[in-house]
Amino acid sequence: MSWAGPEDIYLSTSLASYLDKKLLVLLRDGRKLLGTLRSFDQFANAVLEGACERVIVGDLYCDILLGLYVIRGENVVLIGELDLEKEELPSRMTWVSEAEIKRAQKAEREASELKGTMHKRMDFLDMD
């Protein structure tokens, strides 16, 4: 059995205040998860109930249902409680279906790749 250092105790205490509350969790890969915190451990591994991934592309968004979801603590960048009495998103945002958001993601990815390709082709000009 390993001994928990003081920093582990502070982490556990701070996460304990979020138990049974709806949270937004930002992951290292950029994904944004929403759900109710049901459990956690000293490594900040967490279990979200009713979890969904919020995908945002421009002014479009979709919440993709994940259900019960386990998150490795090392992947967590930020955890914050959602205020259930406030509107979560700006009014300009438009909800779309999962299929539509995936198409928008693909188009955004392709545009980014094209921009990168064009930049590489223009490198020979050495504009600096």
Backbone atoms as SQL, in Angstrom:
CREATE TABLE atoms (id INTEGER PRIMARY KEY, chain TEXT, resi INTEGER, resn TEXT, atom TEXT, x REAL, y REAL, z REAL);
INSERT INTO atoms VALUES
  (1, 'A', 1, 'MET', 'N', 0.841, -1.184, 0.000),
  (2, 'A', 1, 'MET', 'CA', 0.000, 0.000, 0.000),
  (3, 'A', 1, 'MET', 'C', 0.880, 1.240, 0.000),
  (4, 'A', 2, 'SER', 'N', 0.615, 2.198, -0.875),
  (5, 'A', 2, 'SER', 'CA', 1.434, 3.395, -0.946),
  (6, 'A', 2, 'SER', 'C', 0.806, 4.513, -0.117),
  (7, 'A', 3, 'TRP', 'N', 1.676, 5.382, 0.365),
  (8, 'A', 3, 'TRP', 'CA', 1.237, 6.499, 1.177),
  (9, 'A', 3, 'TRP', 'C', 0.859, 7.663, 0.268),
  (10, 'A', 4, 'ALA', 'N', -0.255, 8.308, 0.548),
  (11, 'A', 4, 'ALA', 'CA', -0.684, 9.463, -0.236),
  (12, 'A', 4, 'ALA', 'C', -0.009, 10.708, 0.310),
  (13, 'A', 5, 'GLY', 'N', 0.656, 11.433, -0.570),
  (14, 'A', 5, 'GLY', 'CA', 1.314, 12.667, -0.170),
  (15, 'A', 5, 'GLY', 'C', 0.302, 13.783, 0.016),
  (16, 'A', 6, 'PRO', 'N', 0.733, 14.914, 0.598),
  (17, 'A', 6, 'PRO', 'CA', -0.183, 16.030, 0.850),
  (18, 'A', 6, 'PRO', 'C', -0.864, 16.543, -0.412),
  (19, 'A', 7, 'GLU', 'N', -0.126, 16.539, -1.542),
  (20, 'A', 7, 'GLU', 'CA', -0.739, 17.033, -2.781),
  (21, 'A', 7, 'GLU', 'C', -1.892, 16.145, -3.219),
  (22, 'A', 8, 'ASP', 'N', -1.809, 14.824, -2.950),
  (23, 'A', 8, 'ASP', 'CA', -2.896, 13.905, -3.285),
  (24, 'A', 8, 'ASP', 'C', -4.132, 14.208, -2.440),
  (25, 'A', 9, 'ILE', 'N', -3.928, 14.555, -1.200),
  (26, 'A', 9, 'ILE', 'CA', -5.047, 14.860, -0.304),
  (27, 'A', 9, 'ILE', 'C', -5.778, 16.102, -0.797),
  (28, 'A', 10, 'TYR', 'N', -5.031, 17.140, -1.229),
  (29, 'A', 10, 'TYR', 'CA', -5.675, 18.353, -1.734),
  (30, 'A', 10, 'TYR', 'C', -6.480, 18.071, -2.995),
  (31, 'A', 11, 'LEU', 'N', -5.922, 17.240, -3.889),
  (32, 'A', 11, 'LEU', 'CA', -6.624, 16.894, -5.123),
  (33, 'A', 11, 'LEU', 'C', -7.922, 16.167, -4.794),
  (34, 'A', 12, 'SER', 'N', -7.847, 15.178, -3.917),
  (35, 'A', 12, 'SER', 'CA', -9.031, 14.412, -3.545),
  (36, 'A', 12, 'SER', 'C', -10.085, 15.308, -2.914),
  (37, 'A', 13, 'THR', 'N', -9.647, 16.214, -2.061),
  (38, 'A', 13, 'THR', 'CA', -10.583, 17.112, -1.393),
  (39, 'A', 13, 'THR', 'C', -11.274, 18.008, -2.397),
  (40, 'A', 14, 'SER', 'N', -10.520, 18.531, -3.362),
  (41, 'A', 14, 'SER', 'CA', -11.128, 19.438, -4.324),
  (42, 'A', 14, 'SER', 'C', -12.107, 18.703, -5.242),
  (43, 'A', 15, 'LEU', 'N', -11.795, 17.482, -5.633),
  (44, 'A', 15, 'LEU', 'CA', -12.726, 16.720, -6.470),
  (45, 'A', 15, 'LEU', 'C', -13.960, 16.279, -5.679),
  (46, 'A', 16, 'ALA', 'N', -13.796, 16.065, -4.388),
  (47, 'A', 16, 'ALA', 'CA', -14.931, 15.640, -3.564),
  (48, 'A', 16, 'ALA', 'C', -16.056, 16.672, -3.605),
  (49, 'A', 17, 'SER', 'N', -15.703, 17.930, -3.729),
  (50, 'A', 17, 'SER', 'CA', -16.732, 18.973, -3.776),
  (51, 'A', 17, 'SER', 'C', -17.549, 18.916, -5.069),
  (52, 'A', 18, 'TYR', 'N', -17.055, 18.192, -6.089),
  (53, 'A', 18, 'TYR', 'CA', -17.767, 18.068, -7.366),
  (54, 'A', 18, 'TYR', 'C', -18.622, 16.811, -7.459),
  (55, 'A', 19, 'LEU', 'N', -18.565, 15.930, -6.466),
  (56, 'A', 19, 'LEU', 'CA', -19.352, 14.690, -6.524),
  (57, 'A', 19, 'LEU', 'C', -20.825, 14.996, -6.727),
  (58, 'A', 20, 'ASP', 'N', -21.459, 14.241, -7.619),
  (59, 'A', 20, 'ASP', 'CA', -22.886, 14.354, -7.930),
  (60, 'A', 20, 'ASP', 'C', -23.260, 15.688, -8.578),
  (61, 'A', 21, 'LYS', 'N', -22.273, 16.381, -9.145),
  (62, 'A', 21, 'LYS', 'CA', -22.551, 17.637, -9.835),
  (63, 'A', 21, 'LYS', 'C', -22.229, 17.471, -11.313),
  (64, 'A', 22, 'LYS', 'N', -22.923, 18.275, -12.146),
  (65, 'A', 22, 'LYS', 'CA', -22.679, 18.226, -13.590),
  (66, 'A', 22, 'LYS', 'C', -21.425, 19.027, -13.897),
  (67, 'A', 23, 'LEU', 'N', -20.487, 18.380, -14.624),
  (68, 'A', 23, 'LEU', 'CA', -19.192, 18.966, -14.897),
  (69, 'A', 23, 'LEU', 'C', -18.898, 19.049, -16.383),
  (70, 'A', 24, 'LEU', 'N', -17.969, 19.938, -16.691),
  (71, 'A', 24, 'LEU', 'CA', -17.329, 19.979, -18.001),
  (72, 'A', 24, 'LEU', 'C', -15.892, 19.554, -17.766),
  (73, 'A', 25, 'VAL', 'N', -15.428, 18.563, -18.522),
  (74, 'A', 25, 'VAL', 'CA', -14.056, 18.072, -18.397),
  (75, 'A', 25, 'VAL', 'C', -13.369, 18.275, -19.735),
  (76, 'A', 26, 'LEU', 'N', -12.266, 19.025, -19.719),
  (77, 'A', 26, 'LEU', 'CA', -11.475, 19.251, -20.920),
  (78, 'A', 26, 'LEU', 'C', -10.311, 18.275, -20.896),
  (79, 'A', 27, 'LEU', 'N', -10.152, 17.502, -21.977),
  (80, 'A', 27, 'LEU', 'CA', -9.098, 16.500, -22.054),
  (81, 'A', 27, 'LEU', 'C', -7.900, 17.009, -22.851),
  (82, 'A', 28, 'ARG', 'N', -6.756, 16.351, -22.678),
  (83, 'A', 28, 'ARG', 'CA', -5.525, 16.760, -23.362),
  (84, 'A', 28, 'ARG', 'C', -5.669, 16.768, -24.873),
  (85, 'A', 29, 'ASP', 'N', -6.479, 15.874, -25.422),
  (86, 'A', 29, 'ASP', 'CA', -6.639, 15.823, -26.880),
  (87, 'A', 29, 'ASP', 'C', -7.653, 16.845, -27.395),
  (88, 'A', 30, 'GLY', 'N', -8.164, 17.699, -26.495),
  (89, 'A', 30, 'GLY', 'CA', -9.077, 18.762, -26.914),
  (90, 'A', 30, 'GLY', 'C', -10.545, 18.424, -26.783),
  (91, 'A', 31, 'ARG', 'N', -10.867, 17.165, -26.496),
  (92, 'A', 31, 'ARG', 'CA', -12.276, 16.802, -26.359),
  (93, 'A', 31, 'ARG', 'C', -12.867, 17.446, -25.109),
  (94, 'A', 32, 'LYS', 'N', -14.164, 17.738, -25.180),
  (95, 'A', 32, 'LYS', 'CA', -14.889, 18.322, -24.067),
  (96, 'A', 32, 'LYS', 'C', -16.007, 17.346, -23.675),
  (97, 'A', 33, 'LEU', 'N', -15.961, 16.865, -22.431),
  (98, 'A', 33, 'LEU', 'CA', -16.960, 15.918, -21.948),
  (99, 'A', 33, 'LEU', 'C', -17.834, 16.591, -20.910),
  (100, 'A', 34, 'LEU', 'N', -19.113, 16.256, -20.925),
  (101, 'A', 34, 'LEU', 'CA', -20.045, 16.731, -19.915),
  (102, 'A', 34, 'LEU', 'C', -20.664, 15.516, -19.246),
  (103, 'A', 35, 'GLY', 'N', -20.892, 15.597, -17.957),
  (104, 'A', 35, 'GLY', 'CA', -21.525, 14.499, -17.239),
  (105, 'A', 35, 'GLY', 'C', -21.512, 14.754, -15.749),
  (106, 'A', 36, 'THR', 'N', -22.133, 13.855, -15.011),
  (107, 'A', 36, 'THR', 'CA', -22.215, 13.967, -13.559),
  (108, 'A', 36, 'THR', 'C', -21.116, 13.129, -12.931),
  (109, 'A', 37, 'LEU', 'N', -20.293, 13.751, -12.094),
  (110, 'A', 37, 'LEU', 'CA', -19.190, 13.039, -11.437),
  (111, 'A', 37, 'LEU', 'C', -19.761, 12.087, -10.392),
  (112, 'A', 38, 'ARG', 'N', -19.473, 10.799, -10.559),
  (113, 'A', 38, 'ARG', 'CA', -19.961, 9.785, -9.619),
  (114, 'A', 38, 'ARG', 'C', -18.860, 9.202, -8.753),
  (115, 'A', 39, 'SER', 'N', -17.609, 9.197, -9.249),
  (116, 'A', 39, 'SER', 'CA', -16.521, 8.628, -8.472),
  (117, 'A', 39, 'SER', 'C', -15.191, 9.151, -8.995),
  (118, 'A', 40, 'PHE', 'N', -14.162, 9.105, -8.136),
  (119, 'A', 40, 'PHE', 'CA', -12.807, 9.496, -8.526),
  (120, 'A', 40, 'PHE', 'C', -11.832, 8.839, -7.554),
  (121, 'A', 41, 'ASP', 'N', -10.550, 8.876, -7.907),
  (122, 'A', 41, 'ASP', 'CA', -9.529, 8.349, -6.999),
  (123, 'A', 41, 'ASP', 'C', -8.398, 9.357, -6.853),
  (124, 'A', 42, 'GLN', 'N', -7.333, 8.947, -6.134),
  (125, 'A', 42, 'GLN', 'CA', -6.234, 9.871, -5.841),
  (126, 'A', 42, 'GLN', 'C', -5.441, 10.285, -7.080),
  (127, 'A', 43, 'PHE', 'N', -5.637, 9.597, -8.209),
  (128, 'A', 43, 'PHE', 'CA', -4.944, 9.941, -9.456),
  (129, 'A', 43, 'PHE', 'C', -5.807, 10.814, -10.362),
  (130, 'A', 44, 'ALA', 'N', -6.938, 11.246, -9.868),
  (131, 'A', 44, 'ALA', 'CA', -7.915, 12.050, -10.613),
  (132, 'A', 44, 'ALA', 'C', -8.581, 11.243, -11.725),
  (133, 'A', 45, 'ASN', 'N', -8.461, 9.902, -11.691),
  (134, 'A', 45, 'ASN', 'CA', -9.298, 9.083, -12.563),
  (135, 'A', 45, 'ASN', 'C', -10.729, 9.353, -12.132),
  (136, 'A', 46, 'ALA', 'N', -11.629, 9.482, -13.077),
  (137, 'A', 46, 'ALA', 'CA', -12.990, 9.883, -12.739),
  (138, 'A', 46, 'ALA', 'C', -14.001, 9.066, -13.516),
  (139, 'A', 47, 'VAL', 'N', -15.188, 8.919, -12.915),
  (140, 'A', 47, 'VAL', 'CA', -16.306, 8.255, -13.574),
  (141, 'A', 47, 'VAL', 'C', -17.414, 9.286, -13.742),
  (142, 'A', 48, 'LEU', 'N', -17.830, 9.497, -15.007),
  (143, 'A', 48, 'LEU', 'CA', -18.939, 10.393, -15.312),
  (144, 'A', 48, 'LEU', 'C', -20.154, 9.564, -15.694),
  (145, 'A', 49, 'GLU', 'N', -21.284, 9.911, -15.126),
  (146, 'A', 49, 'GLU', 'CA', -22.548, 9.258, -15.487),
  (147, 'A', 49, 'GLU', 'C', -23.307, 10.173, -16.434),
  (148, 'A', 50, 'GLY', 'N', -23.984, 9.582, -17.411),
  (149, 'A', 50, 'GLY', 'CA', -24.728, 10.375, -18.385),
  (150, 'A', 50, 'GLY', 'C', -23.812, 11.263, -19.199),
  (151, 'A', 51, 'ALA', 'N', -22.611, 10.768, -19.466),
  (152, 'A', 51, 'ALA', 'CA', -21.600, 11.573, -20.158),
  (153, 'A', 51, 'ALA', 'C', -21.924, 11.738, -21.637),
  (154, 'A', 52, 'CYS', 'N', -21.501, 12.877, -22.168),
  (155, 'A', 52, 'CYS', 'CA', -21.565, 13.108, -23.606),
  (156, 'A', 52, 'CYS', 'C', -20.346, 13.926, -23.997),
  (157, 'A', 53, 'GLU', 'N', -19.962, 13.787, -25.256),
  (158, 'A', 53, 'GLU', 'CA', -18.877, 14.597, -25.798),
  (159, 'A', 53, 'GLU', 'C', -19.500, 15.754, -26.545),
  (160, 'A', 54, 'ARG', 'N', -19.136, 16.970, -26.180),
  (161, 'A', 54, 'ARG', 'CA', -19.634, 18.143, -26.890),
  (162, 'A', 54, 'ARG', 'C', -18.646, 18.459, -28.007),
  (163, 'A', 55, 'VAL', 'N', -19.138, 18.355, -29.248),
  (164, 'A', 55, 'VAL', 'CA', -18.318, 18.631, -30.421),
  (165, 'A', 55, 'VAL', 'C', -18.773, 19.973, -30.982),
  (166, 'A', 56, 'ILE', 'N', -17.812, 20.883, -31.172),
  (167, 'A', 56, 'ILE', 'CA', -18.119, 22.218, -31.682),
  (168, 'A', 56, 'ILE', 'C', -17.291, 22.460, -32.937),
  (169, 'A', 57, 'VAL', 'N', -17.969, 22.849, -34.005),
  (170, 'A', 57, 'VAL', 'CA', -17.306, 23.222, -35.256),
  (171, 'A', 57, 'VAL', 'C', -17.931, 24.540, -35.699),
  (172, 'A', 58, 'GLY', 'N', -17.158, 25.610, -35.587),
  (173, 'A', 58, 'GLY', 'CA', -17.695, 26.936, -35.914),
  (174, 'A', 58, 'GLY', 'C', -18.841, 27.275, -34.986),
  (175, 'A', 59, 'ASP', 'N', -20.009, 27.551, -35.551),
  (176, 'A', 59, 'ASP', 'CA', -21.200, 27.861, -34.757),
  (177, 'A', 59, 'ASP', 'C', -22.125, 26.655, -34.623),
  (178, 'A', 60, 'LEU', 'N', -21.645, 25.476, -34.996),
  (179, 'A', 60, 'LEU', 'CA', -22.433, 24.253, -34.895),
  (180, 'A', 60, 'LEU', 'C', -21.953, 23.430, -33.706),
  (181, 'A', 61, 'TYR', 'N', -22.882, 22.715, -33.067),
  (182, 'A', 61, 'TYR', 'CA', -22.478, 21.820, -31.984),
  (183, 'A', 61, 'TYR', 'C', -23.389, 20.607, -31.925),
  (184, 'A', 62, 'CYS', 'N', -22.857, 19.561, -31.305),
  (185, 'A', 62, 'CYS', 'CA', -23.624, 18.332, -31.099),
  (186, 'A', 62, 'CYS', 'C', -23.102, 17.673, -29.831),
  (187, 'A', 63, 'ASP', 'N', -23.994, 17.127, -29.024),
  (188, 'A', 63, 'ASP', 'CA', -23.616, 16.355, -27.853),
  (189, 'A', 63, 'ASP', 'C', -23.771, 14.883, -28.200),
  (190, 'A', 64, 'ILE', 'N', -22.649, 14.162, -28.263),
  (191, 'A', 64, 'ILE', 'CA', -22.657, 12.745, -28.616),
  (192, 'A', 64, 'ILE', 'C', -22.701, 11.929, -27.332),
  (193, 'A', 65, 'LEU', 'N', -23.782, 11.176, -27.147),
  (194, 'A', 65, 'LEU', 'CA', -24.007, 10.415, -25.917),
  (195, 'A', 65, 'LEU', 'C', -22.963, 9.314, -25.750),
  (196, 'A', 66, 'LEU', 'N', -22.349, 9.261, -24.558),
  (197, 'A', 66, 'LEU', 'CA', -21.347, 8.242, -24.242),
  (198, 'A', 66, 'LEU', 'C', -21.819, 7.311, -23.126),
  (199, 'A', 67, 'GLY', 'N', -22.739, 7.769, -22.292),
  (200, 'A', 67, 'GLY', 'CA', -23.228, 6.965, -21.166),
  (201, 'A', 67, 'GLY', 'C', -22.291, 7.050, -19.980),
  (202, 'A', 68, 'LEU', 'N', -22.043, 5.908, -19.311),
  (203, 'A', 68, 'LEU', 'CA', -21.116, 5.853, -18.187),
  (204, 'A', 68, 'LEU', 'C', -19.702, 5.860, -18.756),
  (205, 'A', 69, 'TYR', 'N', -18.856, 6.779, -18.287),
  (206, 'A', 69, 'TYR', 'CA', -17.564, 6.995, -18.937),
  (207, 'A', 69, 'TYR', 'C', -16.464, 7.115, -17.895),
  (208, 'A', 70, 'VAL', 'N', -15.380, 6.376, -18.093),
  (209, 'A', 70, 'VAL', 'CA', -14.225, 6.426, -17.199),
  (210, 'A', 70, 'VAL', 'C', -13.137, 7.257, -17.869),
  (211, 'A', 71, 'ILE', 'N', -12.586, 8.214, -17.126),
  (212, 'A', 71, 'ILE', 'CA', -11.547, 9.107, -17.643),
  (213, 'A', 71, 'ILE', 'C', -10.270, 8.895, -16.841),
  (214, 'A', 72, 'ARG', 'N', -9.163, 8.659, -17.536),
  (215, 'A', 72, 'ARG', 'CA', -7.862, 8.574, -16.858),
  (216, 'A', 72, 'ARG', 'C', -7.440, 9.975, -16.427),
  (217, 'A', 73, 'GLY', 'N', -7.034, 10.100, -15.190),
  (218, 'A', 73, 'GLY', 'CA', -6.669, 11.392, -14.637),
  (219, 'A', 73, 'GLY', 'C', -5.577, 12.105, -15.410),
  (220, 'A', 74, 'GLU', 'N', -4.625, 11.347, -15.973),
  (221, 'A', 74, 'GLU', 'CA', -3.520, 11.978, -16.698),
  (222, 'A', 74, 'GLU', 'C', -3.973, 12.691, -17.967),
  (223, 'A', 75, 'ASN', 'N', -5.185, 12.404, -18.429),
  (224, 'A', 75, 'ASN', 'CA', -5.709, 13.040, -19.632),
  (225, 'A', 75, 'ASN', 'C', -6.518, 14.302, -19.348),
  (226, 'A', 76, 'VAL', 'N', -6.743, 14.598, -18.074),
  (227, 'A', 76, 'VAL', 'CA', -7.572, 15.740, -17.696),
  (228, 'A', 76, 'VAL', 'C', -6.733, 17.015, -17.654),
  (229, 'A', 77, 'VAL', 'N', -7.215, 18.042, -18.355),
  (230, 'A', 77, 'VAL', 'CA', -6.585, 19.348, -18.329),
  (231, 'A', 77, 'VAL', 'C', -7.337, 20.258, -17.355),
  (232, 'A', 78, 'LEU', 'N', -8.670, 20.188, -17.390),
  (233, 'A', 78, 'LEU', 'CA', -9.485, 21.104, -16.610),
  (234, 'A', 78, 'LEU', 'C', -10.801, 20.430, -16.241),
  (235, 'A', 79, 'ILE', 'N', -11.272, 20.682, -15.031),
  (236, 'A', 79, 'ILE', 'CA', -12.590, 20.219, -14.600),
  (237, 'A', 79, 'ILE', 'C', -13.315, 21.424, -14.022),
  (238, 'A', 80, 'GLY', 'N', -14.546, 21.635, -14.463),
  (239, 'A', 80, 'GLY', 'CA', -15.324, 22.752, -13.936),
  (240, 'A', 80, 'GLY', 'C', -16.782, 22.380, -13.803),
  (241, 'A', 81, 'GLU', 'N', -17.410, 22.933, -12.777),
  (242, 'A', 81, 'GLU', 'CA', -18.832, 22.677, -12.549),
  (243, 'A', 81, 'GLU', 'C', -19.660, 23.547, -13.474),
  (244, 'A', 82, 'LEU', 'N', -20.711, 22.964, -14.039),
  (245, 'A', 82, 'LEU', 'CA', -21.621, 23.714, -14.899),
  (246, 'A', 82, 'LEU', 'C', -22.725, 24.328, -14.053),
  (247, 'A', 83, 'ASP', 'N', -23.057, 25.574, -14.339),
  (248, 'A', 83, 'ASP', 'CA', -24.156, 26.241, -13.657),
  (249, 'A', 83, 'ASP', 'C', -25.442, 25.868, -14.382),
  (250, 'A', 84, 'LEU', 'N', -26.254, 25.056, -13.741),
  (251, 'A', 84, 'LEU', 'CA', -27.461, 24.532, -14.391),
  (252, 'A', 84, 'LEU', 'C', -28.521, 25.600, -14.633),
  (253, 'A', 85, 'GLU', 'N', -28.392, 26.744, -13.976),
  (254, 'A', 85, 'GLU', 'CA', -29.380, 27.807, -14.145),
  (255, 'A', 85, 'GLU', 'C', -29.035, 28.750, -15.286),
  (256, 'A', 86, 'LYS', 'N', -27.824, 28.641, -15.816),
  (257, 'A', 86, 'LYS', 'CA', -27.410, 29.500, -16.920),
  (258, 'A', 86, 'LYS', 'C', -27.433, 28.723, -18.223),
  (259, 'A', 87, 'GLU', 'N', -27.612, 29.436, -19.315),
  (260, 'A', 87, 'GLU', 'CA', -27.549, 28.834, -20.640),
  (261, 'A', 87, 'GLU', 'C', -26.109, 28.398, -20.879),
  (262, 'A', 88, 'GLU', 'N', -25.916, 27.157, -21.322),
  (263, 'A', 88, 'GLU', 'CA', -24.573, 26.621, -21.504),
  (264, 'A', 88, 'GLU', 'C', -23.848, 27.204, -22.710),
  (265, 'A', 89, 'LEU', 'N', -24.579, 27.537, -23.750),
  (266, 'A', 89, 'LEU', 'CA', -23.956, 27.968, -25.004),
  (267, 'A', 89, 'LEU', 'C', -24.490, 29.325, -25.432),
  (268, 'A', 90, 'PRO', 'N', -23.677, 30.078, -26.170),
  (269, 'A', 90, 'PRO', 'CA', -24.167, 31.348, -26.723),
  (270, 'A', 90, 'PRO', 'C', -25.338, 31.098, -27.682),
  (271, 'A', 91, 'SER', 'N', -26.205, 32.083, -27.806),
  (272, 'A', 91, 'SER', 'CA', -27.407, 31.924, -28.638),
  (273, 'A', 91, 'SER', 'C', -27.075, 31.723, -30.121),
  (274, 'A', 92, 'ARG', 'N', -25.882, 32.144, -30.557),
  (275, 'A', 92, 'ARG', 'CA', -25.498, 31.981, -31.970),
  (276, 'A', 92, 'ARG', 'C', -25.218, 30.535, -32.343),
  (277, 'A', 93, 'MET', 'N', -25.007, 29.665, -31.335),
  (278, 'A', 93, 'MET', 'CA', -24.695, 28.260, -31.591),
  (279, 'A', 93, 'MET', 'C', -25.946, 27.512, -32.054),
  (280, 'A', 94, 'THR', 'N', -25.761, 26.608, -33.023),
  (281, 'A', 94, 'THR', 'CA', -26.869, 25.839, -33.580),
  (282, 'A', 94, 'THR', 'C', -26.622, 24.353, -33.357),
  (283, 'A', 95, 'TRP', 'N', -27.611, 23.662, -32.779),
  (284, 'A', 95, 'TRP', 'CA', -27.499, 22.225, -32.577),
  (285, 'A', 95, 'TRP', 'C', -27.702, 21.529, -33.913),
  (286, 'A', 96, 'VAL', 'N', -26.855, 20.527, -34.194),
  (287, 'A', 96, 'VAL', 'CA', -26.997, 19.702, -35.397),
  (288, 'A', 96, 'VAL', 'C', -26.887, 18.234, -34.993),
  (289, 'A', 97, 'SER', 'N', -27.250, 17.350, -35.900),
  (290, 'A', 97, 'SER', 'CA', -27.196, 15.913, -35.619),
  (291, 'A', 97, 'SER', 'C', -25.746, 15.437, -35.585),
  (292, 'A', 98, 'GLU', 'N', -25.557, 14.230, -35.063),
  (293, 'A', 98, 'GLU', 'CA', -24.219, 13.638, -35.000),
  (294, 'A', 98, 'GLU', 'C', -23.614, 13.491, -36.395),
  (295, 'A', 99, 'ALA', 'N', -24.429, 13.068, -37.374),
  (296, 'A', 99, 'ALA', 'CA', -23.940, 12.899, -38.745),
  (297, 'A', 99, 'ALA', 'C', -23.489, 14.243, -39.324),
  (298, 'A', 100, 'GLU', 'N', -24.265, 15.314, -39.058),
  (299, 'A', 100, 'GLU', 'CA', -23.916, 16.640, -39.580),
  (300, 'A', 100, 'GLU', 'C', -22.631, 17.169, -38.947),
  (301, 'A', 101, 'ILE', 'N', -22.447, 16.955, -37.638),
  (302, 'A', 101, 'ILE', 'CA', -21.242, 17.472, -36.980),
  (303, 'A', 101, 'ILE', 'C', -20.014, 16.714, -37.457),
  (304, 'A', 102, 'LYS', 'N', -20.169, 15.422, -37.756),
  (305, 'A', 102, 'LYS', 'CA', -19.041, 14.634, -38.269),
  (306, 'A', 102, 'LYS', 'C', -18.645, 15.121, -39.663),
  (307, 'A', 103, 'ARG', 'N', -19.640, 15.479, -40.491),
  (308, 'A', 103, 'ARG', 'CA', -19.340, 16.047, -41.813),
  (309, 'A', 103, 'ARG', 'C', -18.619, 17.387, -41.664),
  (310, 'A', 104, 'ALA', 'N', -19.080, 18.201, -40.725),
  (311, 'A', 104, 'ALA', 'CA', -18.448, 19.505, -40.497),
  (312, 'A', 104, 'ALA', 'C', -17.020, 19.324, -39.985),
  (313, 'A', 105, 'GLN', 'N', -16.798, 18.347, -39.107),
  (314, 'A', 105, 'GLN', 'CA', -15.445, 18.055, -38.612),
  (315, 'A', 105, 'GLN', 'C', -14.529, 17.636, -39.759),
  (316, 'A', 106, 'LYS', 'N', -15.055, 16.780, -40.636),
  (317, 'A', 106, 'LYS', 'CA', -14.259, 16.291, -41.762),
  (318, 'A', 106, 'LYS', 'C', -13.893, 17.455, -42.686),
  (319, 'A', 107, 'ALA', 'N', -14.853, 18.322, -42.975),
  (320, 'A', 107, 'ALA', 'CA', -14.588, 19.473, -43.839),
  (321, 'A', 107, 'ALA', 'C', -13.558, 20.401, -43.194),
  (322, 'A', 108, 'GLU', 'N', -13.670, 20.609, -41.884),
  (323, 'A', 108, 'GLU', 'CA', -12.712, 21.464, -41.170),
  (324, 'A', 108, 'GLU', 'C', -11.307, 20.854, -41.201),
  (325, 'A', 109, 'ARG', 'N', -11.227, 19.545, -41.004),
  (326, 'A', 109, 'ARG', 'CA', -9.941, 18.836, -41.033),
  (327, 'A', 109, 'ARG', 'C', -9.313, 18.921, -42.419),
  (328, 'A', 110, 'GLU', 'N', -10.133, 18.710, -43.475),
  (329, 'A', 110, 'GLU', 'CA', -9.624, 18.774, -44.847),
  (330, 'A', 110, 'GLU', 'C', -9.146, 20.176, -45.197),
  (331, 'A', 111, 'ALA', 'N', -9.863, 21.204, -44.740),
  (332, 'A', 111, 'ALA', 'CA', -9.455, 22.587, -45.001),
  (333, 'A', 111, 'ALA', 'C', -8.132, 22.887, -44.304),
  (334, 'A', 112, 'SER', 'N', -7.977, 22.377, -43.104),
  (335, 'A', 112, 'SER', 'CA', -6.735, 22.581, -42.351),
  (336, 'A', 112, 'SER', 'C', -5.562, 21.881, -43.041),
  (337, 'A', 113, 'GLU', 'N', -5.804, 20.657, -43.520),
  (338, 'A', 113, 'GLU', 'CA', -4.752, 19.915, -44.228),
  (339, 'A', 113, 'GLU', 'C', -4.375, 20.621, -45.524),
  (340, 'A', 114, 'LEU', 'N', -5.362, 21.144, -46.240),
  (341, 'A', 114, 'LEU', 'CA', -5.096, 21.867, -47.477),
  (342, 'A', 114, 'LEU', 'C', -4.266, 23.117, -47.201),
  (343, 'A', 115, 'LYS', 'N', -4.607, 23.825, -46.136),
  (344, 'A', 115, 'LYS', 'CA', -3.855, 25.019, -45.754),
  (345, 'A', 115, 'LYS', 'C', -2.399, 24.651, -45.454),
  (346, 'A', 116, 'GLY', 'N', -2.201, 23.547, -44.727),
  (347, 'A', 116, 'GLY', 'CA', -0.852, 23.077, -44.416),
  (348, 'A', 116, 'GLY', 'C', -0.083, 22.703, -45.671),
  (349, 'A', 117, 'THR', 'N', -0.746, 22.031, -46.602),
  (350, 'A', 117, 'THR', 'CA', -0.114, 21.635, -47.863),
  (351, 'A', 117, 'THR', 'C', 0.282, 22.860, -48.677),
  (352, 'A', 118, 'MET', 'N', -0.598, 23.845, -48.751),
  (353, 'A', 118, 'MET', 'CA', -0.302, 25.058, -49.512),
  (354, 'A', 118, 'MET', 'C', 0.861, 25.814, -48.866),
  (355, 'A', 119, 'HIS', 'N', 0.886, 25.836, -47.543),
  (356, 'A', 119, 'HIS', 'CA', 1.985, 26.514, -46.843),
  (357, 'A', 119, 'HIS', 'C', 3.324, 25.844, -47.165),
  (358, 'A', 120, 'LYS', 'N', 3.336, 24.509, -47.181),
  (359, 'A', 120, 'LYS', 'CA', 4.569, 23.781, -47.503),
  (360, 'A', 120, 'LYS', 'C', 5.011, 24.067, -48.930),
  (361, 'A', 121, 'ARG', 'N', 4.060, 24.148, -49.853),
  (362, 'A', 121, 'ARG', 'CA', 4.410, 24.422, -51.257),
  (363, 'A', 121, 'ARG', 'C', 4.962, 25.826, -51.448),
  (364, 'A', 122, 'MET', 'N', 4.548, 26.753, -50.571),
  (365, 'A', 122, 'MET', 'CA', 4.992, 28.138, -50.692),
  (366, 'A', 122, 'MET', 'C', 6.286, 28.396, -49.919),
  (367, 'A', 123, 'ASP', 'N', 6.771, 27.439, -49.155),
  (368, 'A', 123, 'ASP', 'CA', 7.984, 27.618, -48.362),
  (369, 'A', 123, 'ASP', 'C', 9.189, 28.006, -49.211),
  (370, 'A', 124, 'PHE', 'N', 9.245, 27.507, -50.430),
  (371, 'A', 124, 'PHE', 'CA', 10.407, 27.797, -51.281),
  (372, 'A', 124, 'PHE', 'C', 10.544, 29.289, -51.580),
  (373, 'A', 125, 'LEU', 'N', 9.447, 30.051, -51.440),
  (374, 'A', 125, 'LEU', 'CA', 9.506, 31.475, -51.696),
  (375, 'A', 125, 'LEU', 'C', 10.259, 32.232, -50.606),
  (376, 'A', 126, 'ASP', 'N', 10.330, 31.644, -49.416),
  (377, 'A', 126, 'ASP', 'CA', 11.040, 32.218, -48.279),
  (378, 'A', 126, 'ASP', 'C', 10.678, 33.698, -48.116),
  (379, 'A', 127, 'MET', 'N', 9.436, 33.937, -47.731),
  (380, 'A', 127, 'MET', 'CA', 8.909, 35.297, -47.617),
  (381, 'A', 127, 'MET', 'C', 9.448, 36.035, -46.386),
  (382, 'A', 128, 'ASP', 'N', 10.130, 35.363, -45.492),
  (383, 'A', 128, 'ASP', 'CA', 10.614, 36.015, -44.239),
  (384, 'A', 128, 'ASP', 'C', 11.725, 36.985, -44.474);
